[in-house]
Amino acid sequence: MAHVNSNRKLTNSRAGLAMIGGVALLCSTMFASAQQRIMTITATEPMTTDHPYGESSAPVYSMWCHIYGCLGRYDHVANKPVGILAEKWEMIDPETWRFTLRKGLKRHDGGPGPTSRDVIHTLNRIRTDKESVHSSFVAMVEAIVPVDDLTFDVKTKGPAVNLVSALFDRFIITSADLFEKHGREADKKFAVGWGPYRLEEYASDRRAVLRKNPDWREVDGFDPMEAPDVVILQQMREPEQRVTALLNGEVQVARLIPPQLVRRLEGRKDVKVDKTGGIETMFLAFNNTMPPWTDVRLRQAIAHSVNRQLIVDRLLGGYALVQNGMVGPNQFCYTGKPDRVLEFNPAKAKQLLAEAGYKDGGPEIDFYTAVGRYVSDRQVAEAVAQMLRQTGFKVRLHTPEYANFWSEVRRGKSPFYYMGRGSVFDASDAAGQLYATGGSPRIQYSNPKFDELLKRQYAELDPQKRCQLWRELNQILIDDAPTHFMWTHSVITGLRANVELQVERSGEFWLPRSRMK
Amino acid sequence: MARAIALRLLGVIPVLFLVTLVLFVLLRLAPGDAADLLMPDDASEEEVSRIRERWGLDRPVLEQYWRFLLASVQLDFGRSYRYGEDVFELIVNRFPATLELALIALVVAAVIAIPLGIVAALKKGTALDGAISVFAIAGVSTPTFWLGIILVLFISAEMNLLPSAGRLPYGVALPHVTGVHLLDALLAWRLDLLGLIASYIILPAMTLAFGMIGVIARITRGAIIDVAQEEFITTAVSKGLARGEIICHHLMPNAAVPIVTIIGLELGVLISGSIIVEVVFSWPGLGTLLYQAISVRDIPLVTGIVVAYTSLFIFINVAIDIIYFMVDPRIRASQAV
């Protein structure tokens, strides 16, 4: 019977400061809210717009998927894609996928269930709406062709076995009817969809309040009766504040706890800490066309100079998993340790430097890192720079503001930098963009064999053969070292003891499967 | 007086012109733009270029600036790239939260700092004066982000006395009249909510006020010491007037001008300087808005907010001039001549 809003609990605890009338009000609202389970979750990414395609981050995709509904999601526990609004999908040919939507769904306002027309409207809006920033993950889609009201074909521009992983968790379906009637106002006054929660309040930079859709049943028929009735996504950017809010009961779920704050939560009976292996891949990247990084020996020398495990143990509190290549144990198509890896080996690094003509030390290199974007990024970069100096590199470490850093990386102007790539589960798209010839200016790597294998895996229908291709791709990336992979961070989430929530590798969770005791 | 105010208000035009021009140029000189920063990592260069074109970021900077100027004379600052909303509306919606925080901080600071300054002046050279000076210097020197986090750690986490973030919890219905919650609660006669609203303001307001206490206390002390050396004070003492009467009727009115000036200027500083405090306490005001806007080079929003800050500073300065006129008979006399 602990179904009490945390905010009420907190305000009760400071009754001394509140006016007597305030306490009376709180008591009455406590009574009213005692019948419902309210779960407050910290939101760490910006929540700035009620436009469902206006912001691009995993937590925002997840929020709108819960409200409007997505085609499906990847269940990282069951290790398979599961439907949300779609109940079936199959590949008709390498360039066509057929999806079937669920029958019997009702829109939150009582309107009809999702149809192929809504799906086509969604694709058009993602592509043409002036405020949409979601167009990248539908870039591979040529067209969506309706088969009937509930069935449609997605035609891709080329073979795309990875289409499901590209669309699931991100392709948020909105109503064509409501948009035709109300335009952009539909997102504000008629933000209704088919998902397991409906939007009750959206206050940018503050919170979003979601209320359970009583009609919702999971695709397998599961009734989420024990899931929270109300979920509040409360904006809290500062990690200290998130931990504090969890400890004093203001929130029930505190996301993205940095390693140095985990100790504050451990050993307490009222909270628990969930540590899930993540899929945000961190790496040292080179612009392979900028000297001296045109020389593979120097890139490998960097790899041999960095003691990744030491950094994980000392700086990251052990909350990361060293990764060899682009596909690690937490990702799709991992087939075990690669045959050859670039281990920490300073002697080998010095030998490679000497072979490259730097017997007496050098070269002088500029090393960039974002600050405050990734876990302990500045400290990691400082440690890396120190390790490189010990091998003989003359390192100048630069720590620009993130906007400057990212713009330079995107334009291919950063020679050598530490950064990450979030939500790399199926690595196909990220590999295509970062390592395929002409993929982007960021790394400027080119290897015809890599390109050919990558193209083949897009068309390989047999999962085992596809994963074998990935093993080869991974090995090429290790040997050529266009980037040196460092680790994947653990996703650390603080939970109140009465909350059961399966945190997935992406850091997200599916609320209908959560429980509040 | 009216002429002076009119001249001052006319001076707003070139100031705003220069401020916006400099801002535009600076933002354009920095690497990257909103399209770079708002599109996801996996967006291709073509998609980023398409967005850039859609938002008009591919046009020459002077053309962008000219379009901005033409629109801004009608108070149309364009749409924010990040929020997808009209910039003017965003500013109007967020301003009350910042104003409320700044005013509360100002009141807290003034109530603490002015008596401290008076005591320090009256006990000049004593240990008490020294202690107040140390406190004042500590206030000025303490970084607000640090103080904010420390207050959260001790008062919210350790003592569990006050909430660590936000402005009002979910489920509390408060009619929106002015957007200043305390005022709205009073207007709606919801006195039961005052304690709850205050509990959310106290920590950010204390954080903001701490730095200002030092400034106001030092200025008050200096002003009182200066006035205390005037002959009319010596005359008042010679006439045997009570100490309290001298302070209230002779010292304070004559020391008021610099104190009013600093309080007025500090209000402007508080409003424009609350960015870090708002971010630390997740306070949904102009500071948070500016922080989000700068981080993605949202030029319309950054420009709109800076224009709002600049206008506010000028308005406060004009208000200070009017207050001078009211509190200082010498200024009234000089205007009359």
Interface residues (C-beta under 8 A of the other chain):
Chain A: N5 N7 R8 L10 T11 S13 R14 L17 A18 M19 G21 G22 V23 A24 L25 L26 T29 S33 I38 T40 P46 T48 T49 H51 G54 E55 S56 S57 K130 E131 V133 H134 S135 S136 F137 A139 E201 A203 S204 D205 R206 R207 V209 V230 I232 Q234 Q235 M236 R237 E238 E240 Q241 V243 T244 A245 L247 N248 E250 Y402 A403 N404 W406 S407 E408 R410 R411 R421 G422 D429 A430 Q433 S440 P441
Chain B: A30 P31 G32 D33 D36 L37 L38 M39 P40 D41 D42 A43 S44 E45 E47 V48 R50 I51 R54 W55 R82 Y83 G84 E85 I149 V152 L153 S156 A157 N160 L161 L162 P163 S164 A165 G166 R167 P169 Y170 G171 V172 L191 D192 L193 L194 G195 L196 A198 S199 I202 V279 V280 F281 S282 P284 T288 L289 Q292 S295 V296 R297
